[in-house]
Structure formats: structure tokens, C-alpha cells
Amino acid sequence: MTSLNNWGGRTLGYKALIADDEEMIREGLVKMLSGDAALRIVAQAEDGETAIELAKEHLPDILFVDVDMPFLNGLEFIEKLSDFLSGAVIIIITGYDDFRYIQRALRLGVFDYLLKPIMENALFDTVNRAKAWLCQNHKEVKYLEWAKLQIEKNRQALTTSFFSGWLDGHYSEPEIDQQIEYLNLRVPTPCGVTVVHISSKESLTLLEQGWNEDLLYYAAENIALELFSCFEPVSSYRNDGGDLVLLSACEPRRQWEEAGKSLSEALQKHLPVQVERMQVVCDSRKEMPEIYLTSMEKFQTAMQCSSLVTETKRYIERHYGDMQLSLQAAAASQHVSPEHLSRMFRHETGVTFVDYVTQTRIRKAVELLLGSDLKIYSIAEQTGYSTQHYFSVAFKRALGVSPLEYRKGHV
């Protein structure tokens, strides 16, 4: 609904429709309203059905509607009008000074009412208020349209700012809900958070290879969104450290984790980068900042490890299911002595090689317990334990409950 109508560059004013079965009333209104240069009568109707058709054709700004018309009375007319015309001012004309009737009309969104016979002063008082309302409404509509346009133009920046502030713990719960609604975002519950840190793989700088950081980030983001497309809704942003952060659905859990692994492999295959990845699950919006910040702290600490310790961690990730996995085997794979690897590993991670292997195996076991129907003995075998008993003892020592109790408690 527009407020003012322009034709040939000249303002014609507000369009008005008069619907009344009494010709005398219609003519009287036309005569009185002709003195208002900002108002133009575009149509007249003597019954409700004709009025509906004319309203569809002319889309008036102000409608004067008799409540007692043939075929379709005023209230029925107003109800049908709401199907295709919003933002218009409806002024009912009635000969019935019945408060209950007027109340019903006002509940239908009527602006005001005029009692017959219509007095000129009352008419222009109502019309002037109606025009003021239309003018203000027009400004508000225009502002909302402008605001929506600005949001769309700056959506990525606004989204990045919100996600960064949220996961860094700067928003209250009401503010989080408000921002999510304001930006029209979809955040799943539980929510999977995937963080990807990329760095140059070669000795040449990225610039020397024809890349820059922004181009590299957007290439990585496109690959990530494609690989995570089956975990809708997916949102992405770039955190303060330049890492790619994905917020997505995370069920089925195993497939979500596999998507993360596939992402790391795809980025290292198609881009000149080395990839470090972190994936965590948040069961509620309330806990997301704490889980994210704690996980990021560990993630950043892990990335500060030497290449020897980093490669050893990767070795453990690949071989945790091997019952023969040992410090000696890992040291041999890195061409260093077991004593040197043990000392470096504990210095940089704060835990021994054996403890880290156990943590990895228990973590993998938890994923299998929650993400599969495998028997306990099968999970024990897949996580590098020679017997179910040995596995259960290690699991209970780490988490305080047996594998079976853990699974039952998380069903």
C-alpha cells in the first residue's frame, strides 16, 4: 500500500473509495471531500460485492464503508478486504449507535467510525487523522524496507559479528534469541561446531603462489559448505583468528565427523594448505560459548606443538585401533628415539604418550557407543583393546562408569 500516488511527476494524494447503498450519502461525502486537495475519490459502490471488485482494481488508501449494504454487509466486506489489501484506513459509516457493533468493527482493524447523518467537522477530523496515520505508516514502511535492504547488503558482516560475539560469551540468552530472529538465522540443537585452521603448506608464501588469505578462505568456505550441505542448517563465519567456523546439524554423529575428515582431506588436496581441524558438539545454546572457548583453547595449544609431536598425534589417530601401538613404534615412524619422543610429547602436551593413547581410545569408544549398535567386545577390538574386560576397566577408570552404563545413560 503506497501513501501518495504520483502521475506525471505531480502528487495526486490519497485514493479513497466510498461504499454506501444510499446515493445521497455517497454524493454528500463526495461533495464534502472535494474540498480536500490531498484526497481523490477513485471509486463508488452501492453494495459490498461491487465494492470488493473496485477495491481490488484501485487499491485505495482510505475506504468509507457503510455497515448495512446489500449482498455483502460492511463487516463481511472488511473481512474479505484483509485478504488482498493491507495498510489501508477503513472508516465505517453507520446509523446504529450500538457500542457492541462498533467494538466488533474495531476488532477487525477499523480506524474509526462516523454516525449518520455525517457532520462535516467530524468527517474532516477523522480524515485528517487518517491521513496523518497513513503518512507515518508510509515512513515506517519505507524505513523497514531500507533496514531490510541494509541487513541483506551487510548480512555476512552482521552474521560474523553476531557469531563471534556469541561464541566469545558476549551476549545474554535474550540477546542471542533476538539476534537469531533479527538476522533470520537457523541454529540447530544439538549444534555441531567445526573449526578449520589453514596455513601455507609449502615453503613459498601464499602470495608467491598466486593466493591471498581472503581468496584462500572463500575457497575453503565453498568446499566446506558443499561437503556439509547434508547437515542443514549450516552457517559459516571467519573468527578473529582467521579460522573457518561452521555451525551445523551434527546427526548422524559419525557421518558428521566423517564430513569433517573429508573436508580436511579435500582442502589439503585442492589448496596449497596444511589443515588443523576441531569438531565439538553443543547440546544447547546456553552452553555453546563455554564449550567453544574451552575447546578453542585446547585447539590452539595443540597447534603450537612441534612438528614431531603433531605428527605423533596424527600417528596415534591413525593407529589407535592397533593393539601393537606403542611409544617405540611411534618413535620409529618419526625416526627419533623413544626417550626423545616421550620427553618432547610430555613437555608439549602435559600428558604421557600412553595416557594420550588411552584418551584417544576412550574418545573413539564413546563415539562408537553413542553412534553405533556395535557390541561392547567389538568396540573394544576396534579401539585397540585385547579383551572386553581390559577395555571396561580402562573405560571405567577414565569416565567412572562401565561402557554399558555409559551407553544406557545416553540413550
N, C-alpha and C positions, 0 to 999 in steps of 0.2 A: 504494500500500500504506500503510495507516494503522497506527500503532503501538498505540494504545489505542482500544478500542471503547466508545462511550457509549450507554447506553439509559436513558431516563427520568432523565437527569442523573447516573446512577450509573456509575462506571467498572467495566467488567466484566473488563478485562485483555486479554491477548494471546490470539488464537484459535489453536488447534492442531488439526492433522489427523494421525491415525495410520494408516499403510498397511502392513499386515503380514498374510500369509496364515495365520499361527498365532494362533488365538484366545487362547491362553494368554499370548502376548507382548502382544497388544493389551490384554487385561484387566489384566495386570501393570503396563503403563505407565499405564493409566487410574487404577489404584489408587494408584500412587506419586505421580502428578502431581496427584491430587486434593488433596494437602496444600499445593499452591502456589496461593494465592488470586489471584495475578496471571495465572494460566493457565486457559483454558477449552477443553475438548475439544469441538469443534463437529462433528467427523465421524470415522468409522472406515471403513476399506475393507480387504477381504481380497484384492483384486487390483489391478493397475495401472490397468486401464481404468476401474473404478469410482472409483478414487482421483482420476483426472483429472477426471471429471464432478463429484465432490464438491468438488475444489479450485476449479473454475470457479464453483460455486454459492456457496461460503463464503469464498473468498479468504483463506485462513488466513495467519497471520503466521509460524508455526513448523510445519514438517512433519517427522514421524518416518517415514522410508521404508525398508522392507526391500528389500534389493538383489535378493532371489531370490523375486519374486512371479510368479504365473501370468499369462498373456496379455500382460502388459507389465512387464518387469523394472524394477528401481529406476532404473537408468541411463537406460533409454528413457523412463521416467516423468519424470525430471528434465529431459531434453532437451525433451520436449513442454511441460513446465511453463513453460519460459522464453518460450514463445510468448504467454502471457497473464498471467503472474504474475511481477513483478519486485520486488525488495526483501524477499522472504521469506527466512527462515532454513531451510535444509534440513539435517537431521541424519540420516545414514543408519545403518541397523541391519544389522549383518552378522555372520554366523557364520564368515566367512572372514577369517582374519588374514593377508591377502595384500596386501603393501605396494603391488604394482603395480596391483591392483584399486582400492585406496584412492586411489592417485595419480590415476587416471582420474576418479574421483568428485570429487576436489578440483579438478581442472581444469574440471569442469562447474559449479563455484561452490558446492560443498557446504561448509557451515560447519564441520562436524566429523562424527565417526563414533563409534558405540558398538558394542562387541563383545558378542555373546550368550555367556552369559547376562548381562543388563544389571544392573549393580550400582547401588544407589541413590545412593551417593556420586558415582560417575562421571556418572550421569544428571543430578543437580542441579547439579553443577559445570558441565556443558555447557549446561544450560538457563539457569542464571544468567548465563553469558557471552553466551548468545544474546539474552537479554532486555536486557542492557546494550548490546549491539550495536544492537538494534532501537531502543532509546531514543535512542542517539546518532545513528543514521541518521535517525530521525524529526526530531530537532532540525536536522540538516544539510539535510534536505529542506525543512523549514519555512523555514530561513534562505535557501536558494536561491530558494524561491518568493517570499519577501519581497524579496530582492535583485532578482529579475527584475521584480517589480512596481514597485520604485523606479526601475529603469532605464527601464521603459516610461513611467512618470509624468514622468521628467525627461530623456527621450530627446533632445529638441531642445536643451536646455541642455548636455547632455553632448556631443552631436554638435558643437555650435557651439564648445565649449571645445576639443574634440579637433582639429577642422579649423583653428581659429585657431592653436593651438599647433604643429600640424604644419607649416602653410604659413609660419609665422613661424620655423621651424627649431629648435623646442624639443624635438623627440623624436628618439631614435635609431631606426634601422631596426627592431630587435626590438620596441621600444615601439610603433611605428606598426602593425606586424603584429598585436600583441597588442590594441591598441585597436580596430582594424578588426574583429577577431574578436569582441571583448567587446561591441561595440555592434552587431554583426551588420550591418556596412556593406558595400556593394559599390562598389569603386572601379575603374573600367575602366582598361585600358592599351592604347593611349595614353589619357591623360585630357585633356579639354578644360576649361579654366578660363575662365569668363565672369564678368567683374566689371561690375556696373552701378551707377553713381553717379547718384542722382536729387536734384534740387534744385528749389525752387519756380520756376515759370515766370513767374508774374505778379508784379506789384508788391505785391499783397495777400499777407499771410503765409498759410501753410497753415491755421493756426488760424482765421483770419478766413474762410477758405473752407470750414470745417467738417471739416478734416482734421487729424490729428496724425501725427507721424513713424511711430509703430508701425502705425497703420492704413494709411498710405501704403506702408510696407514690405511688409505682408502682402498688400496688393492687388497690388503689383508681383511678389511671390513667386508668387502664384497664377497670374498671367498668364504668368510665366516658365516655371513647371513645366508648364503646358499646352502652350506653344509648343515646349518641349524634350522633350516626352513620347516622341517617336520616337527619342531618344538615350539610352535607358535603359542602365545605371542612372544616375539623376540624384539628386544630393544638393545641398541648399542650406543656406546659413547666412548670418548677418549678421556682417561683420567689425567690428573695433574702430572703423573709420571710419564705420560705419553703411551701408556698401555691401552690396548683394546679391551673393553669390558663388555660382555654380553650378559643380559638378563633374559632368561627364557624359562619355558616349562622344562621339567627335568625327568619326566616319566615317559617311558620306562627308564629307570636309572641307568641300567647297563648300556642301553643304546645311546643315552645322553653322554655318558663317559666315552663311549666309542667315537661319538661325533667330535669330542674334544681331541682325542688322539688323531683322528683323521685330519682335523684342522691343522695340528702341529705338522703332520707329515706333508700336507698339501702346501703349506706356507714355505716349508724348507725345500720342497721340490720345485716350486714355481717362482719363488722370490729369493733374492740373494741375502737370506737372513738365517740367523740362529734363533730358535724359538724356545721360550720357557713358558709353561702353562700351569695355571692353578684352577681347580674346579671345586666349589663348595656349594652346599645346599642349605637354604634358609627356609624353615618351616613356617615362618610368619614374618610379616613386615616389621614387627616390633624388634625382632632380634637381628635383622639384617645388618645394621651398622656395626654392632659388636662382632658378629661373625666375620664380616668383611674385613674390618680393621685388624682383627687378630690374625686372620689368615694372610692378609697382605703383609703384615709384619714378618711372619714366618717365611712367606714367599720371597720377600726382599732380602731377608737374611740368607736364605738358601742360594739366591742368585749371586751373593758375594763370595761364595765358596770358590776355591781354586778349581782349575780345570780337572785336576786329579780327583778331587772329592766329587765334583759334579758328574764326571764320567763314572765314578764308582757308584753313585746313586742310580745312574741310568742302568748300570750293570745289574744292580740289585732288582730294579724294576723289571728287567728282562728275565732274570733267573730266580726270582723268589720262589717259584714252584719247584725248583730243583732241590732235592733233598741233599745233594752234594755241595750246595752253595757254601762257600767258606771264605774266610779272610785270605787264605793262601790262593784260592782260585781267583778272587777279585784282584789281588796284588799282581798275580801273573798276567792277568789281562791288561794291566796298566804298566807292566814292565818295571815294577818297583818291588822293594822288599816288603813282606807282611808287616814288619816292625815300623817301617816308614809310613805305610798306608794307615796303620792303626793309630799312630801318633797324630798324623795330619787329620784323619777323619774325626777323631775325638776333639781335637783342638777347634775345628771349624764348625762342627755340628753340636757339640756339647754332649753327645752320646757315643757309646762304643759302636763298633761295626756290628757286633752281634745284636745289641739292643735295637739298632736301626733296622736290621733284617727282621727281627721279631715284630717291630712296629709295622713294617710294611706288610708282613704276612697276616697280621691280625686285621689291618685295614682292609686288605683284599678279602679276607674271610668274612668280614662284616658286609662288604658289598655282595658277596655270594649268598650269604644268609638272607639278606633282605631282597635281593634282586633275582633270586632263582629258587627252584624247588629241589635243588640238589640235596642228597642225604649228607649227614654230618661227616661220615667217613670219606665221601667223595670230595667234600670241601677240604678236608684235612690233606688228602693227597694232592689236590690242586694248589695248595698253599705251602707245600714243601715239608709236611709233617709225615713221619714214617708210620705213625699209628694214630687212631682216633683218640686214644687215651692221652697220648703226649700232646696232641693238639688241644684237647679240652683243658688240660692242666695249664698250658701256656695261655689259652684264651681267658680262663677264669682269673689267672694271676694278673692279666692285663686289664680286664674290664669288671672283675668282681662277680661275674655270673658265667654259667656254662653257655656254650654255643646254642643249645636247645632253649634255654631260658631266655637268652637274648632274642632269639627269633620269635618266640611266643610273646614276648613283651613288646614287640614292634609290629605285630600283625595288625 
